[in-house]
C-alpha cells in the first residue's frame, strides 16, 4: 500500500498553526487580530492576509484511489495590518469580507473534492484542482478591492458583502 501526504498553503511564509486564525461563522475579525507592521505609505489603510490551507493523503486499495483531505480557510495575524487612527468599523467589515472570500473558495474546493474520482495521477490532479481554485480566489480578492476602491465605494461595498454572504449560504453544506 502506497501512501503520500502533501501540504499546500497559500502563503509560503513559515507559520505555526497557532499563528493562524481559522474562519468561523461565529467569530469575526477585530483590529486586535491585525498584528503586522502597518505600511503608512500604502494607498489603503488595512490589509488582510488570508488563504486556504490544503492537506491531503491518499492510498491505493484494490486499484481504487482512497483520498483523505483537509481544507481550511485562515487569517494570518502576523502579516495582516492596519494604520492606527485611520480605520473604522466599515473598513473592518471590508477586511472581514476578504476573509469570507477565502472561506467561500475553501467551501467550493471542498465541494469539488467531495465528488471527485481520482486516477492514479492523484497528486497532479489534486495540485491542479487546488491551484485552479486558488487562482480564482486571488482574482476575486483583486476584483473586490478594485470594485470597492478598497472600501471607499460604499454602494459596491454593500453589494459585495451581500453577494459573499449569499454565496456562503449557497455553499453552507461544505463548511
N, C-alpha and C positions, 0 to 999 in steps of 0.2 A: 504494500500500500504506500503510495507516494503522497506526501503532504507538503504543502507550501504555504507560507504565511507572508503576507505583504501588508505594509502600512504606507499609505499615501496621505500626506497632509498638504493643504493649500499653501501654508506658509513654510518656507524652508528654513525657518529660524528655530534653533533648538528650544524646546519648551518642555516643561514638566506638565503632567496632567493637572496638577493643582493650580497652574497659572491660568488655565483656560476656564471660561465660564460657558457651560453648555446651555443651549436655548431651552427655555421653559415658558410655557404659556402663562404660568402664574407669577413669574418674576421678570420684571422689566429692568432695563439698564438704569443706573443712576450715574451722576457725574463722578461719584467715588470709584466707579469701576474703571474709569479712564485714568491710567497711571503713567502713560508715556509722556515724554517730553514734548511740550507744545512747540509749534512752529509759527511764531507770531507773524512771519512774513508771508505765510500761505494766503491764498485768496479765499479761504474758508476758515472757520473758527473751530472746527472739530473734525476728527477722523476716527472712524470705526474700523478696526481690523477684525474681520470675521471670515469664516470659511467653513469648509467641510472636512472633517476627519473621516477617513475611509480605511477600514481594515478588512481583510478577508483571508480565508484559508480554504483550501479545497483538497479533496481526496478523490481517488478513482476506486469505485467498488463495482465489480461486475460490469465493466465497461460503461459505467454511469459516473458522471461528474457530480459530486456532492460538494456544495459550496456553503460556507458559513461566512457571514459578513456583519459588519457594524458600520453604520453611517450616522454621524453626529454633526450638528452644526455648532460652531463655537465662536466665542468672542475672546480676543486676546487683549487683556488689560495693559500689558507691558508695551504694546505697540499702538494702542488707541490713546488719543489725546484730545485736549480742548484748550482754548485760550481763556483763562480766567477773566471774569468781568465782561466777556463778550458773548456769552452763551445764555440761553434761557430754556424753558420747558419745550418750546416749539422746536428748537434745534435738537434737544434730546430726543424728541419723538422722531425726528428725521434720522438720527443715528440708530434708534431702535428699529426703524424700517430697514436700514441696511442689514441689521442682524436678522430681521424677519425674512428678508430676501434669501439669505443663506439658508435659513430653515426651510423655506419653500423648495429650494433646489435639493436639499437633503431629502425631503419627502418625495420629490419627483424621482430622485435616484433610487430611493427605497422601493417605490412602486415599480420602476423598471426592473430592478433586481428580483423582485418577488415573483415575477412571471417569466424570467429569463431561463432558457435552457442553454447550457454551455456545452461547447465541444471540447475536444482535448486541448484546444488552444485557449483555455480558460484565462490564463494570465493576460494575453494580449487583448482578449475580449473584455475583461474587467477593466484593464487600463484604458482602453478605448472608450468604454462606456463612461467611466469616471471623468476622463478629460473632456468628453463631449458636454456633460452636464456642467463641469467646472467652467468651460469656455462660455456657455450660455449664462451662467451665474454672473460671471465677471462683466459680460456685456450688459446684463440687466442693471447691475450696480452702476455702471457708467451712464447708462441711459437715464436712470433715476436721478442721478446728480445733474446731468445735463438739462433734463426737462424741468426739474425743480429749481435750477440755478442754486444748488447746494442749500436748499430750504427757503430761498428768498422769494420764490414764486408760490404764494400761499394757495392759489387755486390748484395748481398742479400738485403741490404737496398733499392737499386733501384728496385729490384723485388717486394718487399713488398709494397713500395709506389705506384707503378704502379698497383699492384693487388688490393689494397684497393681502389684506385681511380676508377678502373673498377667496383668493387663491389658496390661502392656508386652510380655510374651511373646506374647500373642494378636495384638498389632499389630506384631510384630517385622519383618514383611515391609515395613513402611512406616517403617523407621529413617531 
